[in-house]
Amino acid sequence: MAKKRTNEDKKPNMFIRILVAVVLPFIITVALTIFVLQLFGVDVLGWTEEKLAQTPIISSFVKTEDEKILSEKLDKANETIETQKKEIEDLKAQIEQLEAEIENKEMEIAKLENEKESLQNAENDAEDGTAQDVDIKKLASSFKKMDKEQAAQIIANMDIQTAVLLLSNVSSDVRGAILEEMEPQQAANIMQRMMN
């Protein structure tokens, strides 16, 4: 059993000896050669890269300068696309916000136009009412001078609302005299409307 151990111990030592004797000096020689060539201005890494790119199987793993430049351009283009996508999303959000504001403003404009129209209608009605009041006052003043029997006949032929407005604008003495000349039923209707 002791002999077996010595044989097993010798195998790993043999591998280490080959490694130290052959591989290690080769690596040191290659490193020194690269260093010296770099000192004299030779682009060893570029040359190595070029030769590896020409090797059929290894070329798929090694990138050339053109491929690196294209890869960088592609990365920059992708970054630009992402930035522009974010800008587009921001602009879309701003457009939606502005459209909502426009819709609100249009509703406010419609509301203000309705209010304006209502005010204009009220002004027109007030002007019409004022003009009508002036006309009724003129008519009422003419009834003051008129014969009471004739005035009673004219008022009897008017619609009741106009008659009430007209009689409201004359003095109580003239009103009493005109109503006295009218038929009792018609005079009662006018008096009742005047009280309401």
C-alpha positions as CSV (number, residue, x, y, z in Angstrom):
1,M,0.0,0.0,0.0
2,A,2.8,2.3,0.6
3,K,4.0,1.9,-3.0
4,K,0.6,2.9,-4.4
5,R,0.7,6.2,-2.5
6,T,4.1,7.1,-3.8
7,N,2.9,6.5,-7.4
8,E,-0.2,8.6,-6.9
9,D,1.9,11.3,-5.3
10,K,4.3,11.3,-8.3
11,K,1.5,11.9,-10.9
12,P,0.4,15.3,-9.7
13,N,4.0,16.3,-9.2
14,M,4.6,15.4,-12.9
15,F,1.8,17.6,-14.1
16,I,3.0,20.5,-12.0
17,R,6.6,20.0,-13.3
18,I,5.4,20.1,-16.9
19,L,3.3,23.2,-16.2
20,V,6.2,25.0,-14.5
21,A,8.8,23.8,-17.1
22,V,6.9,24.4,-20.3
23,V,3.7,26.5,-20.0
24,L,4.9,29.1,-17.5
25,P,8.0,30.1,-19.5
26,F,5.9,30.2,-22.7
27,I,3.4,32.6,-21.1
28,I,6.3,34.8,-19.7
29,T,8.0,34.8,-23.1
30,V,4.8,35.9,-24.9
31,A,4.1,38.6,-22.4
32,L,7.7,40.0,-22.7
33,T,7.5,39.9,-26.5
34,I,4.2,41.9,-26.5
35,F,5.7,44.4,-24.0
36,V,8.8,44.9,-26.1
37,L,6.9,45.2,-29.4
38,Q,4.5,47.8,-27.7
39,L,7.6,49.8,-26.6
40,F,8.7,50.0,-30.3
41,G,5.3,51.1,-31.5
42,V,3.9,47.9,-32.9
43,D,0.2,47.5,-32.4
44,V,0.2,43.9,-31.2
45,L,-3.4,43.9,-29.9
46,G,-4.7,45.4,-33.2
47,W,-2.7,42.9,-35.3
48,T,-3.9,40.0,-33.1
49,E,-7.5,41.2,-33.3
50,E,-7.3,41.4,-37.1
51,K,-5.8,37.9,-37.4
52,L,-8.4,36.4,-35.0
53,A,-11.2,38.1,-37.0
54,Q,-9.9,36.3,-40.2
55,T,-9.9,32.9,-38.5
56,P,-13.1,31.1,-39.4
57,I,-14.4,29.8,-36.1
58,I,-12.9,32.5,-33.8
59,S,-14.0,35.4,-36.0
60,S,-17.6,35.0,-34.7
61,F,-16.4,35.8,-31.2
62,V,-14.1,38.7,-32.1
63,K,-15.4,42.1,-33.1
64,T,-13.6,44.3,-35.6
65,E,-13.3,48.1,-35.4
66,D,-16.1,48.5,-37.9
67,E,-18.4,46.2,-36.0
68,K,-17.6,48.2,-32.8
69,I,-18.4,51.5,-34.4
70,L,-21.6,50.1,-35.8
71,S,-22.5,48.7,-32.4
72,E,-21.9,52.1,-30.8
73,K,-24.0,53.8,-33.4
74,L,-26.8,51.3,-32.9
75,D,-26.7,51.8,-29.1
76,K,-26.8,55.6,-29.6
77,A,-29.7,55.2,-32.0
78,N,-31.6,53.1,-29.5
79,E,-31.0,55.6,-26.8
80,T,-32.3,58.4,-29.1
81,I,-35.4,56.3,-29.9
82,E,-36.1,55.8,-26.2
83,T,-35.7,59.5,-25.5
84,Q,-37.9,60.4,-28.4
85,K,-40.6,57.9,-27.2
86,K,-40.6,59.6,-23.8
87,E,-40.9,63.0,-25.4
88,I,-43.8,61.8,-27.5
89,E,-45.6,60.4,-24.5
90,D,-45.1,63.8,-22.7
91,L,-46.4,65.7,-25.7
92,K,-49.4,63.4,-25.9
93,A,-50.2,64.1,-22.3
94,Q,-49.8,67.8,-22.8
95,I,-52.1,67.6,-25.9
96,E,-54.8,65.8,-23.8
97,Q,-54.5,68.4,-21.1
98,L,-54.8,71.3,-23.6
99,E,-57.8,69.6,-25.3
100,A,-59.5,69.3,-21.9
101,E,-58.8,73.0,-21.2
102,I,-60.2,73.9,-24.7
103,E,-63.4,72.0,-24.0
104,N,-63.8,73.8,-20.6
105,K,-63.2,77.1,-22.3
106,E,-65.7,76.4,-25.0
107,M,-68.3,75.5,-22.3
108,E,-67.5,78.7,-20.5
109,I,-67.9,80.7,-23.8
110,A,-71.3,79.0,-24.5
111,K,-72.4,79.8,-20.9
112,L,-71.3,83.4,-21.2
113,E,-73.0,83.8,-24.6
114,N,-76.3,82.5,-23.1
115,E,-76.0,85.0,-20.3
116,K,-75.3,87.7,-22.7
117,E,-78.3,86.8,-24.8
118,S,-80.4,86.7,-21.7
119,L,-79.3,90.1,-20.7
120,Q,-79.9,91.5,-24.2
121,N,-83.4,90.0,-24.2
122,A,-84.0,91.5,-20.7
123,E,-82.8,94.9,-22.0
124,N,-85.0,94.6,-25.1
125,D,-88.0,93.6,-23.0
126,A,-87.3,96.6,-20.6
127,E,-87.0,98.9,-23.6
128,D,-90.2,97.5,-25.1
129,G,-91.9,97.8,-21.7
130,T,-90.7,101.4,-21.3
131,A,-91.9,102.3,-24.9
132,Q,-95.2,100.7,-24.1
133,D,-95.5,102.6,-20.8
134,V,-94.8,105.8,-22.7
135,D,-97.5,105.0,-25.3
136,I,-100.0,104.1,-22.5
137,K,-99.2,107.3,-20.6
138,K,-99.8,109.4,-23.8
139,L,-103.1,107.6,-24.4
140,A,-104.1,108.1,-20.8
141,S,-103.4,111.8,-21.0
142,S,-105.7,112.0,-24.1
143,F,-108.5,110.3,-22.1
144,K,-108.3,113.0,-19.5
145,K,-109.5,115.6,-22.1
146,M,-111.9,113.3,-23.8
147,D,-115.7,113.0,-23.2
148,K,-116.3,110.4,-20.6
149,E,-119.0,108.6,-22.5
150,Q,-116.7,108.3,-25.6
151,A,-113.8,107.2,-23.5
152,A,-116.0,104.5,-21.9
153,Q,-117.0,103.2,-25.3
154,I,-113.4,103.1,-26.5
155,I,-112.2,101.2,-23.4
156,A,-115.1,98.8,-23.7
157,N,-113.9,97.7,-27.1
158,M,-110.3,97.2,-25.9
159,D,-108.9,93.9,-24.5
160,I,-109.2,93.9,-20.7
161,Q,-105.4,94.0,-20.0
162,T,-104.9,97.1,-22.1
163,A,-107.9,98.7,-20.5
164,V,-106.5,98.0,-17.0
165,L,-103.1,99.5,-18.0
166,L,-104.8,102.6,-19.5
167,L,-107.1,103.2,-16.5
168,S,-104.2,102.7,-14.1
169,N,-102.4,105.7,-15.7
170,V,-105.3,108.2,-15.3
171,S,-106.3,110.0,-12.1
172,S,-108.9,108.4,-9.9
173,D,-111.5,111.1,-10.8
174,V,-111.2,110.5,-14.5
175,R,-111.1,106.7,-13.9
176,G,-114.3,106.9,-11.9
177,A,-116.1,109.0,-14.5
178,I,-115.1,106.6,-17.3
179,L,-116.1,103.5,-15.3
180,E,-119.5,105.1,-14.5
181,E,-120.3,105.4,-18.2
182,M,-119.5,101.7,-18.9
183,E,-121.8,98.7,-18.5
184,P,-121.7,97.5,-14.8
185,Q,-120.4,94.0,-15.6
186,Q,-117.6,95.2,-17.8
187,A,-116.7,97.9,-15.2
188,A,-116.6,95.2,-12.5
189,N,-114.3,93.0,-14.5
190,I,-111.9,95.9,-15.1
191,M,-112.0,96.9,-11.4
192,Q,-111.3,93.3,-10.3
193,R,-108.3,93.1,-12.6
194,M,-107.0,96.4,-11.3
195,M,-107.1,95.1,-7.8
196,N,-105.0,92.0,-8.6
